[in-house]
Amino acid sequence: MSLDPEESFAQVEADVRRAEARAAQMPAFEAAVASVRGTGRSRGRDVVVHVDSGGRVVDLRLSEAALARGAQRLAAEVLATIRQAEADARESTLRAVADLLGDDDPIVAQLRADDTLTASPERTAAHGR
């Protein structure tokens, strides 16, 4: 099956237009992702963690009551709260990117796939999370 040169040229032009449109969206994409923050709170709301879109802790707040529960319990609560904040950041990132690029965009599909992998018990156990 041979391709019609005019159809091939039209396809190339369409691909170029899509690439240019994608490039024009990149500053907004980068800003949307950079602005994402995830939040996790312990049950007693005395441990609060904020993470950026990459899951890096940017703020940690501990109340005196949280400190009074002892090091081991506090450590477990902090780690659980970080995981909660990371999940919130992943969800927020996915929403922001889907709002900007559309639900059918390949980047959105990749983020969904990555989120599915990250949330799987095998991956969580393998990474000590």
C-alpha positions in Angstrom: 0.0 0.0 0.0 1.6 3.2 -1.1 1.0 6.5 0.5 -0.3 9.5 -1.5 2.4 12.2 -1.3 -0.3 14.9 -0.7 -1.8 12.8 2.2 1.7 12.3 3.6 2.5 16.0 3.4 -0.9 16.9 5.0 -0.1 14.4 7.8 3.3 15.9 8.4 1.7 19.4 8.5 -0.9 18.2 11.0 1.8 16.7 13.2 3.8 19.9 13.1 0.7 21.9 14.2 0.1 19.5 17.1 3.7 19.8 18.1 3.6 23.6 18.0 0.3 23.7 20.0 1.9 21.3 22.6 5.0 23.6 22.8 2.8 26.6 23.4 1.1 24.8 26.3 4.4 23.9 28.0 4.8 27.0 30.1 1.3 26.7 31.5 1.9 22.9 32.0 5.1 23.6 34.0 3.4 26.3 36.0 0.4 24.1 36.8 2.6 21.2 38.0 4.9 23.6 40.0 2.0 25.0 41.8 0.6 21.7 43.0 0.8 21.0 46.7 -0.5 17.9 48.5 -1.6 17.8 52.1 -1.8 15.0 54.6 -3.2 15.2 58.1 -3.1 12.7 60.9 -6.4 11.5 62.4 -6.0 13.8 65.3 -5.0 16.6 62.9 -1.9 17.2 65.0 0.6 16.1 62.3 0.3 18.0 59.0 2.5 17.5 56.0 2.6 19.5 52.7 4.5 18.1 49.7 5.1 19.5 46.2 4.1 17.8 43.0 7.0 15.5 43.1 6.1 14.3 46.6 9.0 16.2 48.3 8.1 17.5 51.8 7.9 21.3 51.8 6.3 21.7 55.3 5.9 19.6 58.4 3.9 20.7 61.4 3.7 18.8 64.7 1.7 19.8 67.7 2.8 19.4 71.3 0.2 16.6 71.7 1.8 14.7 68.8 5.2 15.0 70.4 3.9 13.7 73.7 2.9 10.4 72.1 6.5 9.3 71.8 9.1 8.9 69.1 8.0 5.6 67.6 4.3 6.5 67.3 5.1 9.9 66.0 7.5 8.5 63.4 4.8 6.1 62.2 2.2 9.0 62.0 4.6 11.3 60.2 5.3 8.6 57.6 1.6 7.7 57.1 0.8 11.4 56.8 3.6 11.9 54.2 2.1 9.0 52.1 -1.3 10.7 52.4 0.1 14.0 51.2 1.9 12.3 48.3 -1.3 10.7 47.2 -3.1 14.0 47.4 -0.3 15.6 45.3 -0.6 12.9 42.6 -4.3 13.4 42.4 -4.0 17.1 42.2 -1.3 16.9 39.5 -3.4 14.6 37.5 -6.4 16.9 37.7 -4.4 20.0 36.8 -2.8 18.4 33.8 -6.1 16.9 32.6 -7.7 20.3 32.9 -5.0 21.9 30.9 -4.3 19.2 28.2 -7.5 17.2 28.2 -8.4 13.7 29.5 -7.4 12.0 26.3 -3.9 13.5 26.2 -1.0 11.0 26.2 0.7 12.8 29.1 -2.5 12.4 31.2 -2.6 8.7 30.3 1.0 8.3 31.4 0.4 10.1 34.7 -2.6 7.7 35.3 -0.4 4.7 34.5 2.3 5.9 36.8 -0.2 6.5 39.5 -1.5 3.0 39.2 2.0 1.6 39.4 2.8 3.8 42.4 -0.3 2.7 44.3 0.2 -1.0 43.7 1.1 -3.0 46.8 4.0 -4.7 45.2 5.6 -1.4 44.2 4.9 0.1 47.6 6.5 -2.8 49.4 9.5 -2.9 47.1 10.2 0.8 47.8 9.7 0.6 51.5 6.6 2.7 51.5 
